[in-house]
Amino acid sequence: MNVKPEISWADFEKLDIRCGTIISVNDFEKARNPSYQLEIDFGDLGIRKSAAQITTLYQKEDLVGKQILAVVNFPKKQIANFFSACLVLGVYGEDAKDVTLLSPSLPTKNGLQVG
């Protein structure tokens, strides 16, 4: 098991992790690996798009309305013809294709920050 190097508290504070609700899901046919294109409502931060390789464990219809956690302060990343504006967080299974999304255990307001 690879453990990453220790970081400082100041490094952690640079991450802006927020709660959002998935409002739409589409197949991402131009992605190299099976993926979905997500639209996520982050409340006052607005709606952001993300590409997520979560097709193994999740069906599109099961994702709409699901609250997730995402990093919202990375620069946009172009993937094929799509610009991902946040990084949805998940836990890799033993097979790296099996990603379990991180989500709050109780409903929360969209846009609230993880700390």
N, C-alpha and C positions, 0 to 999 in steps of 0.2 A: 504494500500500500504506500503510495507516494504522498507524503505530507508536504504541503507548500511551506515556504519560509515564513517565519513569524513576521507580522506587520505591526505597526504602531496603531494606537487608538486614532491618531490623526489620519492615518491611511483609511481606516474604516469609516471615519466621519465624512470622507470625500464621496462615498457611495450614497446615492439618493434612491432608496428602495421604497416603493410605494405599493399600496393596494389598489387594484383596479378590477373592473368587471368586464369580461369578454362579451362584446355585443354582436360580433359577427365572425364567421369562420368560413374560409374558402380553401379549396385545394390549391397548392402552389405547384403547378405543373412544370414550371421552368426551373425549379430547384434541383440541384444534383441529387440530394437525398430526399426521401418522402417527407413533406412538410405541409403545414397549414399557414395561411396568411390570416392573422388575427387583427381585429380592431378592438381596442381596449379602452374603456371609459375610466379616466383617472380624475373625475370630478373637476375641480377648478383648474387642473393642469390640462384638461381637454382630452380628446381622443387621440390615441397613438396607435400606430401599426407595428406589428412584429411578425417575424417569420419564426416558426417553432417546429422542431422535429419531434413531434409528440403523437405521430399517427399510429404508433404501435399500440398504445394503451388507451387512446381517446378517440371517440367518434365525434364528428363535427357537431351533431345535434346535442351531444352531452356537454359540450363546452360552452355553448351560449348561456349566459347568466352566471357562469362560474367566476368566483373571485379568485384572483391570483396575485402573486407578488412579482414585481419586476424592477430592474434598475432603469431609471428614467433619465439619467444624466450622462450616458455614453453618447458619443457623436453618432449620427445616423450612419447605418451601414448598408451599402448597396449589395443586394443578393439578386443576381440576374437582373430583371427589370423592376425590382421591388426595393423600396427603401424602408429598412427596419429602424424604428425610432425608439425602441426600448428592448431590453433583454429580459424575457420571461424566465423566471427561476424554477429549477426543478432538480430532482435527485436522480442521478444515473443509477439504473439497476445493474445487475451483473453483466447484462448485455447492454452496451452503451446506447442501444436503440430504444431501450425501455426507460423512458423519462417520466417520473411522477412529479406533477406540478406541485409547487409550494403554494399553500393558500392559508388564510387565517382560519382558526378553528371556530370562530363565531363571525356572523356578518359584521362588516365594518363599512364606514363611509369611504367611498372611492376617493383616492388621493391621499389618504392618511399615510404617514411615514413610518417605516420600520426603524426601530432604534434599539 
